[in-house]
Amino acid sequence: MSIEHDWGRDGFITIKGRALECVSFGSSPSDTATIILLHEGLGCVALWRDFPQRLSDATGCGVFVYSRAGYGHSDLDSLPRPLDYMTREAVDVLPHVIDAIGAKKVILVGHSDGASIAAIYAGSFNDPRLGAIVLMAPHFFTEPIGLAEIERAKIVFETTNLPAKMGKYHRHPEHTFRGWNDSWLHPDFATWDITDVIDYIRVPCLLIQGEQDQYGTMAQLDVVQDRSYAPVDRVNIPDCKHTPFAEQPQVTLDAIADFVAHLDRFDPLGRNAR
């Protein structure tokens, strides 16, 4: 493993032999807590758009963003992906990312698949660097509503110009799409369930979900509130589907900033972390 990333610039980090594109915003990990953004199943660095910079400005934290293998301009991963690919990402890759950037205090902010990865990490490691998690539209188990939407996405990909649109952001759009879509539509994925990790989360959690989310119901958030031993805050956003940071960016930024500020009152996690 090596690091080729200069804080505040576009670059790459090499994790387990794969180059992962990355970019960072705000103060370096030596000066502040670091928010690590974990993207969705078809996301990448570029698709966060201006949200990372705005999140750094709103919280005073440094923000680090990377594209997982198979996404954006990162090296490819192997297909088909194992059906526990989110667990493998959380357990086998994310710890090395945190090490590589030298983060001393970390807040994981994940969206969709990335939120599931953040939850798995928090429930799998007793990492003293981890101060909190923010889960936007997380998945803890499969639901018919989500599988139906993913089936529709397959049809759109195969019958429209979606591959060309994805090609603006992903070097290998076919690989990116199949890696996500084929896994979720595999017959065995219908029983996928990671709710057990909630029992082991010991850091505060902020839940954010659009009230019109087409990929999952509020049951995904309910299970966290029902099972978590750690503090849980929750924000349901009206007039919002699956992507709160893009559809309702100000509401999402305000919720995360308030959450981080609340953490600072109880633990020196944020701007003054050393």
C-alpha beads as a LAMMPS data file, in Angstrom:
LAMMPS data file: protein, C-alpha beads

274 atoms
273 bonds

1 atom types
1 bond types

-500.0 500.0 xlo xhi
-500.0 500.0 ylo yhi
-500.0 500.0 zlo zhi

Masses

1 110.0

Atoms # bond

1 1 1 0.000 0.000 0.000
2 1 1 1.263 3.477 -0.822
3 1 1 -0.065 6.991 -0.898
4 1 1 0.249 9.396 -3.825
5 1 1 -2.234 11.980 -2.609
6 1 1 -1.398 15.592 -1.829
7 1 1 -4.111 17.005 0.392
8 1 1 -6.312 19.454 -1.463
9 1 1 -5.501 18.049 -4.904
10 1 1 -6.868 15.390 -7.222
11 1 1 -4.838 12.211 -7.082
12 1 1 -4.729 8.511 -6.353
13 1 1 -4.055 6.279 -3.402
14 1 1 -2.952 2.699 -3.964
15 1 1 -4.785 0.229 -1.768
16 1 1 -4.054 -3.501 -1.991
17 1 1 -2.540 -3.073 -5.429
18 1 1 -5.340 -0.965 -6.905
19 1 1 -5.152 2.748 -7.669
20 1 1 -8.217 4.578 -6.335
21 1 1 -8.960 8.105 -7.511
22 1 1 -9.413 10.590 -4.707
23 1 1 -9.666 14.260 -3.859
24 1 1 -9.728 16.183 -0.606
25 1 1 -11.080 19.478 0.634
26 1 1 -10.428 21.761 3.573
27 1 1 -7.895 21.224 6.309
28 1 1 -5.627 18.188 6.402
29 1 1 -6.062 15.275 8.848
30 1 1 -3.270 16.684 10.998
31 1 1 -5.391 19.750 11.723
32 1 1 -9.025 18.622 11.899
33 1 1 -11.315 15.651 11.920
34 1 1 -11.732 14.092 8.497
35 1 1 -15.078 13.295 6.909
36 1 1 -14.750 10.380 4.480
37 1 1 -17.484 10.268 1.839
38 1 1 -18.552 6.813 0.659
39 1 1 -20.499 6.846 -2.601
40 1 1 -23.531 4.923 -3.807
41 1 1 -23.669 1.854 -6.029
42 1 1 -23.233 3.880 -9.237
43 1 1 -21.361 6.816 -7.718
44 1 1 -17.802 8.101 -7.837
45 1 1 -15.757 11.153 -6.887
46 1 1 -17.186 13.382 -9.629
47 1 1 -20.806 12.575 -8.899
48 1 1 -20.593 14.168 -5.457
49 1 1 -20.257 17.421 -7.464
50 1 1 -19.840 20.425 -5.130
51 1 1 -21.143 18.668 -2.027
52 1 1 -17.705 17.798 -0.541
53 1 1 -16.503 21.407 -0.638
54 1 1 -19.776 22.657 0.789
55 1 1 -19.648 19.996 3.494
56 1 1 -16.142 21.049 4.479
57 1 1 -17.227 24.688 4.614
58 1 1 -20.319 23.847 6.683
59 1 1 -18.579 21.621 9.232
60 1 1 -15.030 22.958 9.411
61 1 1 -13.777 19.415 8.841
62 1 1 -11.514 18.152 6.105
63 1 1 -13.359 16.007 3.557
64 1 1 -11.814 13.068 1.702
65 1 1 -13.565 11.450 -1.253
66 1 1 -12.519 8.379 -3.205
67 1 1 -13.961 6.113 -5.876
68 1 1 -14.060 2.442 -5.021
69 1 1 -12.433 -0.063 -7.379
70 1 1 -14.555 -0.381 -10.512
71 1 1 -15.859 3.183 -10.293
72 1 1 -14.886 6.527 -11.759
73 1 1 -11.240 6.480 -12.798
74 1 1 -10.146 3.930 -10.214
75 1 1 -8.711 0.585 -11.226
76 1 1 -11.197 -2.163 -11.978
77 1 1 -12.271 -4.796 -9.510
78 1 1 -13.118 -8.383 -10.448
79 1 1 -16.568 -9.357 -11.691
80 1 1 -18.878 -10.845 -10.748
81 1 1 -18.612 -9.233 -7.346
82 1 1 -19.160 -11.476 -4.339
83 1 1 -22.586 -10.849 -2.855
84 1 1 -20.967 -9.657 0.368
85 1 1 -19.032 -6.995 -1.553
86 1 1 -20.121 -4.211 0.813
87 1 1 -18.819 -6.130 3.810
88 1 1 -15.548 -6.824 2.018
89 1 1 -15.179 -3.153 1.157
90 1 1 -15.787 -2.164 4.782
91 1 1 -13.488 -4.782 6.274
92 1 1 -10.752 -5.233 3.667
93 1 1 -10.401 -1.817 1.999
94 1 1 -11.742 1.052 4.106
95 1 1 -9.356 0.466 7.051
96 1 1 -6.412 0.874 4.655
97 1 1 -7.914 4.075 3.221
98 1 1 -8.164 5.567 6.711
99 1 1 -4.579 4.537 7.437
100 1 1 -3.285 5.849 4.114
101 1 1 -4.568 9.398 4.579
102 1 1 -3.302 9.559 8.147
103 1 1 -6.676 10.418 9.635
104 1 1 -6.660 10.860 13.413
105 1 1 -10.388 11.415 13.848
106 1 1 -12.922 10.225 11.308
107 1 1 -16.595 10.711 10.514
108 1 1 -17.914 8.347 7.857
109 1 1 -20.641 9.805 5.645
110 1 1 -22.100 7.229 3.296
111 1 1 -24.864 7.240 0.713
112 1 1 -26.840 4.114 -0.266
113 1 1 -24.265 1.294 -0.703
114 1 1 -21.735 3.655 0.870
115 1 1 -23.978 4.072 3.909
116 1 1 -24.154 0.314 4.312
117 1 1 -20.343 0.174 4.104
118 1 1 -20.063 2.861 6.788
119 1 1 -22.434 0.961 9.095
120 1 1 -20.559 -2.302 8.565
121 1 1 -17.259 -0.613 9.391
122 1 1 -18.677 0.923 12.568
123 1 1 -20.118 -2.425 13.639
124 1 1 -17.005 -4.424 12.775
125 1 1 -14.183 -2.410 14.326
126 1 1 -13.661 -0.763 17.676
127 1 1 -11.669 2.002 16.008
128 1 1 -10.855 4.843 18.418
129 1 1 -10.452 7.172 15.441
130 1 1 -14.092 6.760 14.450
131 1 1 -16.235 9.429 16.050
132 1 1 -19.559 9.098 14.231
133 1 1 -21.357 7.862 11.130
134 1 1 -23.872 9.567 8.863
135 1 1 -26.045 7.201 6.833
136 1 1 -27.952 8.639 3.876
137 1 1 -30.500 6.212 2.403
138 1 1 -28.774 3.138 3.856
139 1 1 -29.554 -0.476 2.965
140 1 1 -29.607 -3.087 5.738
141 1 1 -31.766 -5.677 3.981
142 1 1 -33.396 -6.104 0.594
143 1 1 -36.928 -4.904 -0.049
144 1 1 -39.212 -5.540 -3.055
145 1 1 -39.405 -1.807 -3.771
146 1 1 -35.642 -1.570 -4.143
147 1 1 -35.215 -4.715 -6.203
148 1 1 -37.964 -3.576 -8.567
149 1 1 -36.226 -0.231 -9.066
150 1 1 -32.905 -1.959 -9.725
151 1 1 -34.614 -4.183 -12.302
152 1 1 -35.956 -1.048 -13.986
153 1 1 -32.464 0.434 -13.971
154 1 1 -31.229 -2.612 -15.896
155 1 1 -33.818 -2.025 -18.603
156 1 1 -32.907 1.656 -18.822
157 1 1 -29.212 0.813 -19.114
158 1 1 -29.836 -1.674 -21.914
159 1 1 -32.326 0.409 -23.926
160 1 1 -31.254 4.051 -23.590
161 1 1 -28.128 6.204 -23.749
162 1 1 -27.431 5.679 -20.045
163 1 1 -24.074 3.962 -20.778
164 1 1 -22.896 7.065 -22.636
165 1 1 -24.042 9.316 -19.802
166 1 1 -22.231 7.144 -17.262
167 1 1 -19.151 7.276 -19.488
168 1 1 -18.737 10.939 -18.585
169 1 1 -17.914 9.893 -15.026
170 1 1 -16.795 6.258 -15.164
171 1 1 -13.926 4.950 -17.282
172 1 1 -15.693 1.613 -17.769
173 1 1 -19.455 2.247 -17.490
174 1 1 -20.467 -1.297 -18.463
175 1 1 -18.239 -2.743 -15.743
176 1 1 -19.485 -0.216 -13.194
177 1 1 -23.135 -0.889 -13.918
178 1 1 -22.875 -4.681 -14.094
179 1 1 -20.867 -4.885 -10.903
180 1 1 -23.692 -3.182 -9.011
181 1 1 -26.765 -4.343 -10.894
182 1 1 -25.816 -8.005 -11.335
183 1 1 -25.048 -8.362 -7.636
184 1 1 -28.330 -6.874 -6.455
185 1 1 -30.365 -8.888 -8.964
186 1 1 -28.647 -12.195 -8.196
187 1 1 -31.297 -14.597 -6.820
188 1 1 -29.295 -15.190 -3.641
189 1 1 -29.151 -11.469 -2.892
190 1 1 -32.847 -11.477 -1.996
191 1 1 -31.898 -12.744 1.466
192 1 1 -29.019 -10.278 1.979
193 1 1 -29.244 -8.801 5.484
194 1 1 -26.651 -6.904 7.539
195 1 1 -28.855 -5.795 10.424
196 1 1 -26.669 -7.679 12.905
197 1 1 -23.933 -5.054 12.544
198 1 1 -26.232 -2.481 14.157
199 1 1 -25.914 -4.277 17.492
200 1 1 -22.174 -3.531 17.562
201 1 1 -22.173 0.130 16.575
202 1 1 -20.861 2.224 19.455
203 1 1 -20.634 5.692 17.905
204 1 1 -23.368 8.294 17.327
205 1 1 -25.306 7.908 14.102
206 1 1 -27.252 10.369 11.964
207 1 1 -29.850 8.860 9.637
208 1 1 -31.031 10.811 6.584
209 1 1 -33.570 9.629 4.039
210 1 1 -35.908 11.152 1.487
211 1 1 -39.575 10.479 2.147
212 1 1 -40.035 9.456 -1.495
213 1 1 -36.971 7.204 -1.679
214 1 1 -37.601 4.765 -4.515
215 1 1 -34.935 2.274 -3.418
216 1 1 -35.991 1.648 0.176
217 1 1 -38.634 2.344 2.791
218 1 1 -38.268 3.996 6.172
219 1 1 -37.968 0.488 7.624
220 1 1 -34.261 0.771 6.813
221 1 1 -33.990 3.620 9.327
222 1 1 -36.453 2.134 11.803
223 1 1 -34.269 -0.924 12.328
224 1 1 -31.325 1.266 13.336
225 1 1 -33.388 3.160 15.875
226 1 1 -34.828 -0.089 17.223
227 1 1 -31.518 -1.932 17.602
228 1 1 -28.770 0.626 18.161
229 1 1 -27.201 1.003 21.585
230 1 1 -25.519 4.228 20.477
231 1 1 -27.243 7.620 20.081
232 1 1 -29.261 7.936 16.866
233 1 1 -30.557 11.144 15.271
234 1 1 -32.895 10.983 12.308
235 1 1 -33.931 13.385 9.556
236 1 1 -36.730 12.475 7.136
237 1 1 -36.634 14.862 4.169
238 1 1 -39.868 15.650 2.303
239 1 1 -39.856 16.189 -1.466
240 1 1 -36.786 13.992 -1.747
241 1 1 -36.082 10.615 -3.317
242 1 1 -32.908 8.537 -3.009
243 1 1 -30.203 11.217 -3.185
244 1 1 -30.609 13.784 -0.397
245 1 1 -27.249 15.490 -0.984
246 1 1 -28.241 16.278 -4.586
247 1 1 -32.016 16.727 -4.305
248 1 1 -32.111 18.636 -1.006
249 1 1 -28.496 19.740 -0.511
250 1 1 -29.064 22.560 1.951
251 1 1 -31.299 20.492 4.223
252 1 1 -28.737 17.691 4.104
253 1 1 -25.797 20.007 4.788
254 1 1 -27.598 21.662 7.684
255 1 1 -28.453 18.293 9.224
256 1 1 -24.878 17.029 9.027
257 1 1 -23.397 20.325 10.254
258 1 1 -25.731 20.366 13.258
259 1 1 -24.875 16.745 13.993
260 1 1 -21.120 17.422 13.874
261 1 1 -21.500 20.523 16.036
262 1 1 -23.421 18.449 18.577
263 1 1 -20.568 15.935 18.646
264 1 1 -18.100 18.720 19.343
265 1 1 -19.944 19.676 22.515
266 1 1 -19.524 16.173 23.940
267 1 1 -16.215 15.083 22.421
268 1 1 -13.372 17.077 20.829
269 1 1 -13.996 15.474 17.465
270 1 1 -14.195 18.201 14.908
271 1 1 -12.281 21.358 14.143
272 1 1 -10.034 21.156 17.205
273 1 1 -9.139 17.470 16.910
274 1 1 -5.405 16.733 17.012

Bonds

1 1 1 2
2 1 2 3
3 1 3 4
4 1 4 5
5 1 5 6
6 1 6 7
7 1 7 8
8 1 8 9
9 1 9 10
10 1 10 11
11 1 11 12
12 1 12 13
13 1 13 14
14 1 14 15
15 1 15 16
16 1 16 17
17 1 17 18
18 1 18 19
19 1 19 20
20 1 20 21
21 1 21 22
22 1 22 23
23 1 23 24
24 1 24 25
25 1 25 26
26 1 26 27
27 1 27 28
28 1 28 29
29 1 29 30
30 1 30 31
31 1 31 32
32 1 32 33
33 1 33 34
34 1 34 35
35 1 35 36
36 1 36 37
37 1 37 38
38 1 38 39
39 1 39 40
40 1 40 41
41 1 41 42
42 1 42 43
43 1 43 44
44 1 44 45
45 1 45 46
46 1 46 47
47 1 47 48
48 1 48 49
49 1 49 50
50 1 50 51
51 1 51 52
52 1 52 53
53 1 53 54
54 1 54 55
55 1 55 56
56 1 56 57
57 1 57 58
58 1 58 59
59 1 59 60
60 1 60 61
61 1 61 62
62 1 62 63
63 1 63 64
64 1 64 65
65 1 65 66
66 1 66 67
67 1 67 68
68 1 68 69
69 1 69 70
70 1 70 71
71 1 71 72
72 1 72 73
73 1 73 74
74 1 74 75
75 1 75 76
76 1 76 77
77 1 77 78
78 1 78 79
79 1 79 80
80 1 80 81
81 1 81 82
82 1 82 83
83 1 83 84
84 1 84 85
85 1 85 86
86 1 86 87
87 1 87 88
88 1 88 89
89 1 89 90
90 1 90 91
91 1 91 92
92 1 92 93
93 1 93 94
94 1 94 95
95 1 95 96
96 1 96 97
97 1 97 98
98 1 98 99
99 1 99 100
100 1 100 101
101 1 101 102
102 1 102 103
103 1 103 104
104 1 104 105
105 1 105 106
106 1 106 107
107 1 107 108
108 1 108 109
109 1 109 110
110 1 110 111
111 1 111 112
112 1 112 113
113 1 113 114
114 1 114 115
115 1 115 116
116 1 116 117
117 1 117 118
118 1 118 119
119 1 119 120
120 1 120 121
121 1 121 122
122 1 122 123
123 1 123 124
124 1 124 125
125 1 125 126
126 1 126 127
127 1 127 128
128 1 128 129
129 1 129 130
130 1 130 131
131 1 131 132
132 1 132 133
133 1 133 134
134 1 134 135
135 1 135 136
136 1 136 137
137 1 137 138
138 1 138 139
139 1 139 140
140 1 140 141
141 1 141 142
142 1 142 143
143 1 143 144
144 1 144 145
145 1 145 146
146 1 146 147
147 1 147 148
148 1 148 149
149 1 149 150
150 1 150 151
151 1 151 152
152 1 152 153
153 1 153 154
154 1 154 155
155 1 155 156
156 1 156 157
157 1 157 158
158 1 158 159
159 1 159 160
160 1 160 161
161 1 161 162
162 1 162 163
163 1 163 164
164 1 164 165
165 1 165 166
166 1 166 167
167 1 167 168
168 1 168 169
169 1 169 170
170 1 170 171
171 1 171 172
172 1 172 173
173 1 173 174
174 1 174 175
175 1 175 176
176 1 176 177
177 1 177 178
178 1 178 179
179 1 179 180
180 1 180 181
181 1 181 182
182 1 182 183
183 1 183 184
184 1 184 185
185 1 185 186
186 1 186 187
187 1 187 188
188 1 188 189
189 1 189 190
190 1 190 191
191 1 191 192
192 1 192 193
193 1 193 194
194 1 194 195
195 1 195 196
196 1 196 197
197 1 197 198
198 1 198 199
199 1 199 200
200 1 200 201
201 1 201 202
202 1 202 203
203 1 203 204
204 1 204 205
205 1 205 206
206 1 206 207
207 1 207 208
208 1 208 209
209 1 209 210
210 1 210 211
211 1 211 212
212 1 212 213
213 1 213 214
214 1 214 215
215 1 215 216
216 1 216 217
217 1 217 218
218 1 218 219
219 1 219 220
220 1 220 221
221 1 221 222
222 1 222 223
223 1 223 224
224 1 224 225
225 1 225 226
226 1 226 227
227 1 227 228
228 1 228 229
229 1 229 230
230 1 230 231
231 1 231 232
232 1 232 233
233 1 233 234
234 1 234 235
235 1 235 236
236 1 236 237
237 1 237 238
238 1 238 239
239 1 239 240
240 1 240 241
241 1 241 242
242 1 242 243
243 1 243 244
244 1 244 245
245 1 245 246
246 1 246 247
247 1 247 248
248 1 248 249
249 1 249 250
250 1 250 251
251 1 251 252
252 1 252 253
253 1 253 254
254 1 254 255
255 1 255 256
256 1 256 257
257 1 257 258
258 1 258 259
259 1 259 260
260 1 260 261
261 1 261 262
262 1 262 263
263 1 263 264
264 1 264 265
265 1 265 266
266 1 266 267
267 1 267 268
268 1 268 269
269 1 269 270
270 1 270 271
271 1 271 272
272 1 272 273
273 1 273 274
